[in-house]
């Protein structure tokens, strides 16, 4: 497992190094899923299985599997935990909270206007 510290070029280099070391499976939590096509093709050509984890890998057909969790359900559970915690601290209210929707480049991000 490697973490690219938020840098696309570092993630590209890490995937290339995994290929060189003979990785059979590469699980990618892409920083920018549209920037890894060359490395994913090289990985696929080497025989590696490619798994996209929670972020889409775009502009490539070299993805074998996509694994994610239910982002909406996670939000529901987080919201309920927040409400329960606020009620426990101040049972009669009033309380205030803020919402942070996430990074704009994340394809799994939803604004409050698009949530079901």
N, C-alpha and C positions, 0 to 999 in steps of 0.2 A: 504494500500500500504506500502510495506517495501522495503528498499534498503540494499543489503548485503555487501556494501563497498568492492566489489571485492573478497569476500571470499566464496568459495563453501560450506564449513562446516557451515558458518553462514546462507547461503541460505537454506541448508538442515534443519537446526534448525527452521528457520522461517516458512517453509512449514509445518513442524511437529506441530508447535504451532498453525498455522491456522487450521489444521485438528482437534487438540484438542479443539479449540474454536468453532468448528462446521461450518467452512466455507462451503458454498454451491457451490461456484465458486472460482477457484484459477487460476489466470493469471500469467504465469511464463515467465519472461525475463531471461532466464538461463545464468548464468555465464559460466558454463560448462554443456551443455545439456546431456552429457553422464554420469553424476555423480548424477542424481536425481531419478533414477529408483525406489529405495526403498520407498522414500517419495511419489512419484507419485502413486505407487501401494497402499500405505496406504490411500492416498487421494481418489483414485477411490473406494477402498473398503468401505470407509466411505460414499460414495454416491456423492462426489463432482464432479463437471464438471471441467475438466482441459483444459485450453487454453494456447497454446504456443504462445508467442508474439515475433515475429521477429527473434527468434532463435530456431533452431530445438531442440526438446527433443529426444535424441537418446537412443537406447537400451531399449525401453519400448513401450508397446502397449497402455499405459494408458494416451492417449492424445485424447481429443474429437475434438478440433479445432486448427487450425494454422492460425494466423493473422499476416500479414506483409504488408509492403508497397513496392512499386516498387523501389528497390535500384538503378537500372540503371537510371530510370527517375530522381530520386533525384540527382544522380551524374551529369546528363545532366544539370539540373536546376542550380546546384551549379557552374558548369563550366561556364555556360552562364553568371551567375551573376558575377563571377570573371572577365570574359572578359569584360563585360559591365563596371564594376568598374575600371578596369585598363585603359580602353579607356577614361573614364570620367576624370581620374586623369592625364593621359598623352596621349592625342589624337594622337600624331605623333610617339609614341613608342620611343625607344624599352622598353620592359618590361620583367620581369623575374618572374616565378612562380615555385613552387615545389609541388609535389604530395605525399601524405601520404596514402598508400593503406588500412590501418586499421590493427587490431590485427589479427595475423595469425590463431588463433583458431576460428575465426568467420566464420561459414559456409556460411554466406551471402557475405563474402569478395571476391572480384574478383581482380586479378592482371590485369594490363593493357594489358597483352598478351592474356587474356581470355575474355575480354570485346567484345561484338558483334560489 
